[in-house]
Amino acid sequence: MAITTTQKVINIGSSKGVTIPAKDLKALGLDTGSMVKITAEPAKKEVPQKHSKLMKEYDQFVDQYGQTLKNLKDR
């Protein structure tokens, strides 16, 4: 059995780390001292479904007018 979860990297003393939620530890039968295999990759922020249309329109706007806006900013 394996779990897939998204966790935020946190400070642990002078190091960084992630936590494993208690419910996931229980589901896997793990406890303090258990060995685990970890694979890490950056997680993409998920856009809520209700905002996906807005984001698509924003991307189209930036594609069409992005350079014009940059030119105006630099005036």
C-alpha positions as CSV (number, residue, x, y, z in Angstrom):
1,M,0.0,0.0,0.0
2,A,1.2,3.5,-0.7
3,I,-0.2,7.0,-0.2
4,T,0.1,10.2,-2.2
5,T,-0.2,13.5,-0.4
6,T,0.8,17.1,-0.9
7,Q,2.7,18.6,2.1
8,K,4.3,21.9,2.6
9,V,8.1,22.0,3.3
10,I,8.6,23.4,6.9
11,N,11.5,24.5,9.0
12,I,12.8,21.9,11.5
13,G,15.6,23.5,13.4
14,S,18.2,24.5,10.8
15,S,16.8,21.9,8.4
16,K,13.7,21.6,6.2
17,G,11.3,18.7,6.2
18,V,7.8,17.5,5.6
19,T,5.4,15.7,8.0
20,I,3.3,12.6,7.4
21,P,-0.2,13.0,8.7
22,A,-1.2,10.6,11.5
23,K,-4.1,9.1,9.5
24,D,-1.6,8.2,6.8
25,L,0.8,6.7,9.2
26,K,-2.0,4.6,10.7
27,A,-3.2,3.5,7.3
28,L,0.3,2.3,6.4
29,G,1.0,0.7,9.8
30,L,4.0,3.0,10.5
31,D,5.2,4.4,13.8
32,T,8.3,6.3,15.1
33,G,11.4,4.5,13.8
34,S,9.7,2.9,10.8
35,M,11.6,3.1,7.6
36,V,9.8,4.7,4.6
37,K,10.7,5.2,0.9
38,I,10.2,8.8,-0.1
39,T,9.9,10.2,-3.7
40,A,9.6,14.0,-3.9
41,E,8.6,16.3,-6.8
42,P,7.4,19.8,-6.9
43,A,3.6,20.0,-6.6
44,K,1.7,22.3,-8.9
45,K,-0.8,24.5,-7.3
46,E,-4.2,23.3,-8.3
47,V,-6.6,26.0,-9.6
48,P,-10.1,25.5,-8.2
49,Q,-12.5,24.4,-10.9
50,K,-14.6,27.6,-10.6
51,H,-11.5,29.7,-11.4
52,S,-10.2,27.6,-14.3
53,K,-12.3,29.7,-16.9
54,L,-10.9,32.9,-15.4
55,M,-7.4,31.6,-15.5
56,K,-7.8,30.6,-19.2
57,E,-9.1,34.1,-20.0
58,Y,-6.2,35.7,-18.1
59,D,-3.7,33.6,-20.0
60,Q,-5.2,34.6,-23.3
61,F,-5.1,38.3,-22.2
62,V,-1.5,38.0,-21.2
63,D,-0.7,36.3,-24.5
64,Q,-2.4,39.1,-26.4
65,Y,-1.4,42.2,-24.4
66,G,1.5,41.2,-22.2
67,Q,4.2,42.9,-24.2
68,T,2.1,46.1,-24.5
69,L,1.7,46.2,-20.7
70,K,5.4,45.7,-20.2
71,N,6.1,48.5,-22.7
72,L,3.7,50.8,-20.8
73,K,5.3,50.0,-17.5
74,D,8.7,50.9,-18.8
75,R,7.6,54.4,-20.1
